[in-house]
Amino acid sequence: MPSSSLQTADFPAPDAAAQAHSLALVDEMRRIAAPLGGRLPFDRFMELALYAPGLGYYTAGARKFGAGGDFVTAPEISPLFGGCLARQAAQILDALNGGDLLEFGAGSGALARDLLLELQRLDALPERYLILELSPDLRQRQAERLNELPAALRARVQWLDALPQTPIRGLALANEVLDAMPVHRFRKAADVIEEQFVDLSAESPALVWAPPVSPELEPAVTAIEAELGAPLPVDYESEINLRAGPWLSALGQTLEAGGALLIDYGYPRQEYYLPHRRHGALMCHYRHRAHSDPLAFPGLQDITAHLDFSAITAAAREAGFDIAGYATQSSFLMGCGLDQLLARQDPDTPEYLELTQGVKQLMLPGAMGERFQALGLNKDLDLRWSGFSVRDLQGRL
Ligand SMILES: C[S@@+](CC[C@H](N)C(=O)[O-])C[C@H]1O[C@@H](n2cnc3c(N)ncnc32)[C@H](O)[C@@H]1O
């Protein structure tokens, strides 16, 4: 992760208010790091950078999505994304004789809106549309967007602060959520594993390596090497998501029966920890520029990590799920009937042109089509998902 290679000078400068906000966040990090010797393990830094109450990227008012923000996600690109997911949801809700939808991290609310509208068209509305959102700012934006829905749909939407206490049946959805979970960063030194920290004791925060303080890190890296069948090269740096396992375990306890659909960028383990990816696959987004420096603009930029889908699959099995399928986003959307949704539109309208442009972004291999993967999980449900009918690559996990 060569922070020195980043030309932040080329980036649009944050205005004075944004700079003050970022400095306030760094002060808060310093306060938290003080009893820890002035440094934070990378995952804790990432957690604060994204979710510190009132200051983090997701918990404060940054624009985030769309043209005026830092990145775009599939639901922002086309309503047909939500339309496809609705068709998948309808199949699962039908197999369960009804149930709920539970969306994690619902962004601007676009996916919830498109799903509910299409499910209404299919006469397959969920009993409740539950949204678990960590960001107060996004929760408000979602409420504004969903208030535009007909009252009968809006009435089904409920926001949660934590997973429901009583078990639910239905479909859990997480689009680009697991990539926003804080990760640990590690380096393979000659004989030991080192952990990355952010040193906040000097004037500018700096990345440093030191013996791990996170007890789970070393065994997790050893397990990666065991599965790869060879030690990682010396000086190899990467990251590992140690929070996805507990998240899946909690979801497994809440979801009595149904499915979970996780869509994100990532790779099977053998591809993730390739020798040439020797600085890992962390990505930051600031005003539509992707780069690899997590220390640039704390609180003003998104920090994300690709998923190790093999690790996610193993954790899901441990949490009581079966694997329903694994496919590229393009195969999954085709399996859900994207072409039929498009064929329903009138080609002689300006909206049609816009829709076809969106479809290209969702489907083309160099855009999102093959960089994003869909992982489907069944819980106490024996169902072949339509989304994996075109192609199922779970053998690669
Ligand atoms: C990149 S945004 C994606 C938003 C939206 N799903 C979309 O596709 O536009 C990541 C979202 O995940 C949320 N998030 C991260 N970890 C979460 C968790 N454990 N539970 C619920 N939401 C989470 C963040 O608050 C943020 O809203």
The ligand as an ORCA input file, in Angstrom:
! r2SCAN-3c Opt
* xyz 0 1
  C     -20.814      1.197      0.071
  S     -22.206      1.492      1.065
  C     -23.409      0.570      0.165
  C     -24.789      1.105      0.325
  C     -25.899      0.391     -0.433
  N     -26.049     -0.986     -0.034
  C     -25.723      0.485     -1.920
  O     -25.508     -0.531     -2.563
  O     -25.814      1.600     -2.450
  C     -21.883      0.524      2.493
  C     -22.983      0.544      3.527
  O     -22.814     -0.557      4.421
  C     -23.184     -0.139      5.718
  N     -22.682     -1.117      6.689
  C     -21.402     -1.507      6.909
  N     -21.341     -2.444      7.869
  C     -22.628     -2.681      8.250
  C     -23.230     -3.545      9.205
  N     -22.495     -4.350      9.959
  N     -24.569     -3.512      9.328
  C     -25.320     -2.700      8.555
  N     -24.807     -1.849      7.642
  C     -23.482     -1.840      7.494
  C     -22.613      1.256      5.789
  O     -23.182      2.013      6.840
  C     -22.995      1.794      4.409
  O     -24.311      2.306      4.431
*
